[in-house]
Amino acid sequence: MRFLTVLLTFILLLSCENYYAKFYDESIKNREIDCLKVENCRPFLVNKIVKALKEEGIVVKDSCPYTLSVTSKFLSQCTSPHAKSVDADFDGYLRFDLKKEGRLLYRIQMDWKGEFSEGRIKRLIDRMKKDIKFKSLLNFVKLF
């Protein structure tokens, strides 16, 4: 029984995620976004996000007026003695800022305990899709 309790606690800590979303321009709720351009300084992360967006049917193109600016921090990958000595409430975060012409429209962030996984990207995109309407390439393809 004790083993089961420890195992469930471990699983709960690994899957602990918190989401925060905020609209900076309420009119974005009534628009349908055709495409996104992804910006980030970490190429490996950008590739994973672009892949996940495309799998969700969201068009990604460099000429899009809507920019998804990505900010991330993975404390579990940090080797600084200071970072390791401070017991943080989370092990990492991933934030998406939706902008048009440099103006912030919407922000969503996920904080988590445990290791980073690609599934976290998909879950953050799913949460964003609940708040914002995207013109889905998948729906267009299903019509034909």
N, C-alpha and C positions, 0 to 999 in steps of 0.2 A: 504493500500500500504506500509506503513511504517513497519507494522508487517511482511509482506512478505520479505522486504529488510533485516530486522534483522534476520529472519529465514534463509534466504539464506546465509547470512554472517556466521551465526553460523554453518550451515552445511558445508560450505567451510572450516572453521577453523578446524572442527572435522576431515575432510578428507584430510587435508594438509599433504602430504608426499614428501620427497625428497630422491632420490636414488643416490648413488655414487658407481661406480665400477671401479676397476683397475686390470689389468693383470700384474703380476710380472714375469710370464714366458709365453711368447707368444705361445709357442708350445702347451699349454693346449687347445688352440682353435681347434687344429687338432686331439685331442685325444677323445676317447669315454670313459667316466668314468663308470665303472661297478657297483660301490658301494660306500658308504660313512660310515665312523664311526663318530659319533657325540660326541663332548666333550664340557662340560660346567659345571660350578660350581652350577647352579640352576637346581635341578632335575625336578621341575615342568615345567620349560621351555624346557628342553631336551625332556621330554615326548611329549610335544605338537609339537616340531619340528620333532621328529622321526615319529609321527603319520602323520603329513602333508607330509613329504617326502615319506612315504609309500603310501599315498593316491595319490601322483603324480607318483607312479610307480618306485621310486628310491629305490634300494636295500640298506638297512641299516644293517651292520653287524660289529661286534667287530674286526674281523680279516682283515678288509679292509685296504689297504695301503694308501687310501685317507682319510684324517681327515677333518671334518668340525668343526672348532673351533668357538664357539659362544660366543659373548660378547654382553652384554645388559646393559642398564641403563634406569630406569623408574623414571624420576624426579617427576612425579605426585604422586608416592608412597613414596616419600622422606618426612620425617617429620622434617628434620633439619631446624631450623629457618634461617640459612644462605641460604640454597637452596630455601626456600620459598620467601626470600627477594630479590633474584636476578631474574629478569624477563628474563628467557632464551628464545632463539629463537625456541626451541623445547622442548617437554615434555618427550621425550625418544628416544632411538635409539636401533637398533638391527643390529649387524654386523656378517657376516659369513666370516671366513678365510678358504679357501681351501688349505690344505697342503699335501705334500707327503714327508714322512721321515723327518718331521720337517721343510721342506723348503716351504715358502709361495709361492703359485702359483697364487692365485686370491683372491680378496677381494671385497665384496659388502656390502653396509651399507644403511640402511633406517633410516631417522630421521623423526619424526612426531610431530604434535601438536595434543593434545587431549589425550584420554585414549588409553591404549594398548588393542588390541583385537587379537584373534587368526587369523582373516582374514589378519592381517599384516604379519604374518609368511608365509601364502600361497602366498601373493603378492610378498614377497621378494624371495621366492623359484621360482615363475614364472619368475621374472626378471633374476635370476641366470640361469635358464634353457634357456633363450634367448641367453646368452653368452657362455654357456658351453653345450656340448653334453653329455647326460647321456644315458646309455643303459637302456631302459625302460622295466621293468617287465611287464607293461600293454601291450606293443606291442608284447611281447613274448606270453602272455596268449591269445591274440586275434588271434594268428596264429593257435591255437588248438581249 
